[in-house]
Amino acid sequence: MASEQIIAVASDALRGIVHAALPIETTVALRALAAADTQAGVWLHLFRIAQPPVARSIPVIGADGRRMRTAVQLHLDYLICARADDTLHAHALLGMALAALGNMPVLDDVSMRALLSQPSRLDALLPAALSLQWKALELPLAEQSAVWQAAGVAQQAGMFWRGEALWQAE
């Protein structure tokens, strides 16, 4: 199965979208923010991977009656937070990331290639149809707090985003 790179490609695409919107010297890290992180930057923490129930329960049957390879649908939930010496600078970094995600809510394999630091991972998924849609994620306050606690960081300004990935082998 060639779909094992979907999560890595989606995370790399998110990193690319955010990195392209920020000043060049700004760190963009694919991990949880740590107390030891002192440089100005944005952290993209993948905290939940899920497969929608409908995606797991509907088999795809071809014209010949045989079961076809089903599409892989994933929901990838990220906590995006920023740190800087100045709180307003951290908030500005979050604003830039927010604007970038709002301006590029849907990507396909062609449009995401330029954003990737490791395009060979995308090549491993092809030939296939791959799309990635970014949406702001609304979480109840208790769940937000639990994510921050699990990340091991004091709650601060941040935002939650979901990448909805759809991959279908050709």
URDA-V257485 format. One record per backbone hydrogen bond with DSSP energy under -0.5 kcal/mol. CO is the residue of the C=O (numbers start at 1). NH is the residue of the N-H. E is the energy in kcal/mol with one decimal. If there is no record, write none. Layout:
co/nh/e
CO/NH/E
CO/NH/E
This chain:
co/nh/e
2/5/-0.7
3/6/-1.8
5/9/-2.7
6/10/-2.7
7/11/-2.5
8/12/-2.3
9/13/-2.5
10/14/-2.3
11/15/-2.5
12/16/-2.4
13/17/-2.6
14/18/-2.4
15/19/-2.9
16/20/-2.2
17/21/-0.8
18/21/-0.8
18/22/-0.7
19/22/-1.0
23/26/-2.3
27/42/-2.6
29/31/-1.3
29/44/-3.1
34/37/-1.7
36/38/-0.6
40/27/-1.7
41/83/-2.3
42/29/-2.3
43/45/-0.6
43/81/-2.0
44/46/-0.7
45/47/-0.8
45/79/-2.6
48/77/-2.7
50/75/-3.4
52/55/-0.6
52/56/-1.1
53/57/-1.0
54/57/-0.6
54/58/-1.0
57/59/-0.7
59/61/-0.6
60/68/-3.2
62/65/-2.0
66/62/-3.1
71/73/-0.6
72/167/-2.6
74/76/-0.5
74/165/-2.3
75/50/-2.5
75/77/-0.6
76/163/-2.9
77/47/-2.4
77/48/-1.3
78/80/-0.6
78/161/-2.2
79/45/-2.9
79/81/-0.5
80/159/-2.5
81/43/-3.2
83/41/-2.5
86/90/-2.0
87/91/-2.4
88/92/-2.3
89/93/-2.3
90/94/-2.1
91/95/-2.3
92/96/-2.4
93/97/-2.2
94/98/-2.8
95/99/-2.4
96/100/-2.3
97/101/-2.3
98/102/-2.2
99/103/-1.8
100/104/-0.9
105/134/-3.3
107/132/-2.7
108/112/-2.2
109/113/-0.8
110/114/-0.5
112/115/-1.4
112/116/-0.7
113/116/-1.2
118/121/-1.9
118/122/-0.6
119/123/-2.1
120/124/-1.5
121/125/-0.5
122/125/-1.4
122/126/-0.7
123/126/-0.9
127/170/-1.5
128/130/-0.6
129/168/-2.4
130/109/-1.1
131/166/-2.4
132/107/-3.0
133/164/-3.0
135/162/-3.1
136/138/-0.6
137/139/-0.6
140/144/-2.4
141/145/-2.6
142/146/-2.0
143/147/-2.1
144/148/-2.3
145/149/-2.6
146/150/-2.6
147/151/-2.0
148/152/-0.8
148/153/-1.8
149/152/-0.9
157/82/-0.7
159/80/-3.3
160/137/-3.1
161/78/-3.2
162/135/-2.4
162/164/-0.6
163/76/-2.7
163/165/-0.8
164/133/-1.8
165/74/-2.2
166/131/-2.2
167/72/-3.2
168/129/-2.7
